[in-house]
């Protein structure tokens, strides 16, 4: 067999080991399903077999889900339904086995892998940080389609199952045990032997019925039609409140679960297949899958052979950004120098990092021993005496060109040609920072997003002088830190800040024209952004917006773009946003019907007319088209190398609606000619900033798309 190996113990326990060839992970595929079906027939016909164990041959994963590449290659709904139905038939057959079946889980057990485990009579899981269970399908615009919507609620109850299904929330192994998803935790040694022993024990008992774990309150709520109706109603309201109805998959998940609860598991499984076939052809699912494939591609370093190991790292500036950059590096570096002006400042930064490590231990993300090892790699310092032989130095100091240039000069004096200097700046051109330095070929930008441990994107910025080995090493480091990295060319604002600035500028222009801040935010949330632009300005900081606007203003002015003077005007009056409780919204604890209240003082300072209603669609067009248009210009100028990087950067760095797949996927879906017409209409009314770039005109004329598949 290609995907499976089978051995039989002397006690009559069949151990099936899944080990997909030429892959680091096990995926559910047609080939694997065929072999599972054959093995089940063999075991049924062998009367000497008393029990069965399903385990993985991989070091760090059980089964991570379906083979998305295979799913992507299917062209018709009928083909997809046939594939899913085949999986259902095999799992149903496994569920009905007359002998006990034990799942032996270590590492990631996700999607189809968890659905495989759910049909087993008993689930043992290795008690360690690597073991994680969950259903990520909703992130691809899909639902768990191998029985997950039916078996999970029946095992752990509706109120525990729905959050897992609807939010793609993973459970670490201890939480999975408490929820009743896992029956027993085992050490990472002799796991197959332990599972075989359990299978033999279950065979001896004769009773192999599955357990069901629910709290008494959950039982009362879920054991009657009225209670279940309340649960489903609240779930739909939550989804609508959080997504504004932009994603069909969560509603389909609720429908599948509810159908099974009303009409029984068999009917629920049938509904699950039907809904999956419908979802897989939606524009939302296609866009989300394109992001998945884009992220997968970016996990590979095309210049891996040029990359050098980063053993010793320096972080200059130990505030939130510096702490975050160091925290995602402690597992991969040998030593991390934490440099600040005073040792007390460095110590404070390290104290916060220790709190973060403690949280990881508490959640089960790392072992307590590893937290001590990682913390032990941090070395506080207030000068550069320890920086000799440092492989990479990342500065995370204030967004001030003179300060960054001075830090670079100090680092070059303390280090040699082996040391890479990376600036964590959001807007200052890297070539300006490197001006006059000794080794410009060693200078690069590494733009992290806050909070660093949670935000997935890393924007790597290269100048004309950056050496290829420096780019390769920075990219290798970012991938090792768990980031999705895009490499962009240098310029004011690079890519992400450059395309965000016009969007925020347009939102402020709307406020100046009399639009209500709440209406602007609501319209953009309805469009699909996770956070409205006015809220984002307050979160990031009005003073930061003023700094960025000053840096990018000349470039935009040269193109005839109208820029608001609101940021410098508000900053001069002491308005910094949420951080000093003086922003576009009030932060005095008062809310109107649970919603934020706009700050009337800001309206007055901006000299806006009395508030008036703007059409939501017009708000969406004006604000979103500014980002989309600037993304096109960045591709035209070579700031980004391809539409994929532009889409990944916009979605994972700035929150462009994921279900649209990014600005370029959006243009392909809507149609380049339609986008061009919208821009021309806006240009006619609002000015040159909406002028369609040449690249869009060329796409329209040629009839091509940005993605050729």
Secondary structure as GFF3:
##gff-version 3
##sequence-region A 1 709
A	DSSP	beta_strand	4	8	.	.	.	ID=ss1
A	DSSP	beta_strand	13	18	.	.	.	ID=ss2
A	DSSP	alpha_helix	30	45	.	.	.	ID=ss3
A	DSSP	beta_strand	51	56	.	.	.	ID=ss4
A	DSSP	beta_strand	61	63	.	.	.	ID=ss5
A	DSSP	alpha_helix	68	72	.	.	.	ID=ss6
A	DSSP	alpha_helix	77	95	.	.	.	ID=ss7
A	DSSP	beta_strand	100	105	.	.	.	ID=ss8
A	DSSP	beta_strand	108	110	.	.	.	ID=ss9
A	DSSP	alpha_helix	112	118	.	.	.	ID=ss10
A	DSSP	beta_strand	122	126	.	.	.	ID=ss11
A	DSSP	beta_strand	132	134	.	.	.	ID=ss12
A	DSSP	three_ten_helix	137	140	.	.	.	ID=ss13
A	DSSP	alpha_helix	148	156	.	.	.	ID=ss14
A	DSSP	alpha_helix	158	167	.	.	.	ID=ss15
A	DSSP	beta_strand	171	172	.	.	.	ID=ss16
A	DSSP	alpha_helix	173	179	.	.	.	ID=ss17
A	DSSP	beta_strand	184	186	.	.	.	ID=ss18
A	DSSP	alpha_helix	191	205	.	.	.	ID=ss19
A	DSSP	alpha_helix	216	222	.	.	.	ID=ss20
A	DSSP	alpha_helix	225	243	.	.	.	ID=ss21
A	DSSP	alpha_helix	248	263	.	.	.	ID=ss22
A	DSSP	alpha_helix	265	279	.	.	.	ID=ss23
A	DSSP	alpha_helix	283	297	.	.	.	ID=ss24
A	DSSP	three_ten_helix	304	306	.	.	.	ID=ss25
A	DSSP	beta_strand	312	316	.	.	.	ID=ss26
A	DSSP	alpha_helix	320	327	.	.	.	ID=ss27
A	DSSP	beta_strand	335	339	.	.	.	ID=ss28
A	DSSP	alpha_helix	343	363	.	.	.	ID=ss29
A	DSSP	alpha_helix	368	375	.	.	.	ID=ss30
A	DSSP	beta_strand	378	381	.	.	.	ID=ss31
A	DSSP	beta_strand	392	395	.	.	.	ID=ss32
A	DSSP	alpha_helix	401	414	.	.	.	ID=ss33
A	DSSP	beta_strand	420	423	.	.	.	ID=ss34
A	DSSP	alpha_helix	430	433	.	.	.	ID=ss35
A	DSSP	three_ten_helix	440	442	.	.	.	ID=ss36
A	DSSP	beta_strand	443	448	.	.	.	ID=ss37
A	DSSP	beta_strand	457	462	.	.	.	ID=ss38
A	DSSP	alpha_helix	468	480	.	.	.	ID=ss39
A	DSSP	beta_strand	484	489	.	.	.	ID=ss40
A	DSSP	alpha_helix	496	512	.	.	.	ID=ss41
A	DSSP	alpha_helix	517	527	.	.	.	ID=ss42
A	DSSP	alpha_helix	533	540	.	.	.	ID=ss43
A	DSSP	alpha_helix	542	558	.	.	.	ID=ss44
A	DSSP	alpha_helix	566	572	.	.	.	ID=ss45
A	DSSP	three_ten_helix	578	580	.	.	.	ID=ss46
A	DSSP	alpha_helix	600	605	.	.	.	ID=ss47
A	DSSP	alpha_helix	616	637	.	.	.	ID=ss48
A	DSSP	alpha_helix	643	654	.	.	.	ID=ss49
A	DSSP	three_ten_helix	658	660	.	.	.	ID=ss50
A	DSSP	alpha_helix	663	670	.	.	.	ID=ss51
A	DSSP	alpha_helix	672	686	.	.	.	ID=ss52
A	DSSP	three_ten_helix	688	690	.	.	.	ID=ss53
A	DSSP	alpha_helix	694	702	.	.	.	ID=ss54
###
